[in-house]
Structures are given as C-alpha cells and as structure tokens.
C-alpha cells in the first residue's frame, strides 16, 4: 500500500473514549518489547508515528492512528512485562478485552512475537481467545535479522509447532531490513476484502 498520510487520532482507556469507528480497524498486540512500535512505523513509512522505547511496558493506553484516511491502526498495550505492577496488568487486561470484544469496526488483530522467543501461555491463550470471538489474526515473527538463516528456520518451525499452526501462517518480519512488510500489508488488506465471519 502507498502511504499518503498517517496521523495519531487519540488515546483511550475505556469504550466511551474510543473514536467513532468510521474506519475499519486493525489492532496490534504482543508481549512488551517485541518490536510492535517498529512494525507499525515500518508499515506506514514513518520513523516516529508510534513512539518506541527501550523500556518495555511504556504503552499504557489504547492508541488510535488513521492511515490514508481509510484504515485505523490500533496500538494495544504490551503484555507480559514482569516489572509492571499486577494492578496495572489487570487494568490493561480489562482494557484490551473490552476493546477486542466490543469494537464492531475491528477487522483483525496482528499478534507480534519475537522470533527468538518460544511463545508462552499468554500468546496461546490470546490466539484461543481471538478464535473464540471469531476475530481474524495475523501472526508476525519480528527481529528476524537478529538470527542466522539456519536459526531462523529452526525457530520458525519450532514456533509453528508450539502454536499448532502452519509455518506459512507465520510472517517473518524485520524492521531493520523491511523484510515481510509487503506480506503483512497484503494480509491486512485481505481482511477488508474477505467475507465477514458469520
């Protein structure tokens, strides 16, 4: 997709603060520090549309962005960061679940995972939850440039096995080399043209 515009719309904590939902939405989720902000910035050809931080757990709100005045990207808080207080984790969980279960404009969720890490119960539970609510998911493995080709292949197969998915359902991505950018975009656009899940 040719990016003509990308702008921050607003942040929200609860449903009453969401923007109207006039555009189809794609949400981005993942464990803290998996490269979520870098993925979004790469997709929209911007260096700082979404702020990146060396400190995991900084995204504490649901952030809405409008792309080409036709698609909304929604950046969800990262999960699984040990230093975040339990009370904050519970708040994030409720915030994310409310958004995912009630937002009619939502067309799918991009679940981002670091290829160097084996997915844990959070990722598996999240995928099960999305499937339970008939929410389409796009699985992306980031930071592929950090591994040799041999290790990439090994981890790719291992993660597919852990998640019980076909390896072709895992998109390999690198913000540094821009590998996988077009594949992610093609998959996102496919969600807008595919028939709705009954």
Secondary structure as UniProt FT lines:
FT   STRAND          6..12
FT   HELIX           15..17
FT   STRAND          24..31
FT   TURN            32..33
FT   HELIX           36..43
FT   TURN            44..45
FT   TURN            56..57
FT   STRAND          62..67
FT   TURN            68..70
FT   STRAND          71..75
FT   TURN            82..83
FT   HELIX           86..102
FT   TURN            104..105
FT   STRAND          106..114
FT   TURN            115..116
FT   HELIX           121..132
FT   TURN            133..134
FT   STRAND          137..142
FT   HELIX           144..146
FT   HELIX           149..163
FT   HELIX           167..169
FT   STRAND          170..172
FT   TURN            175..177
FT   TURN            179..180
FT   HELIX           181..193
//
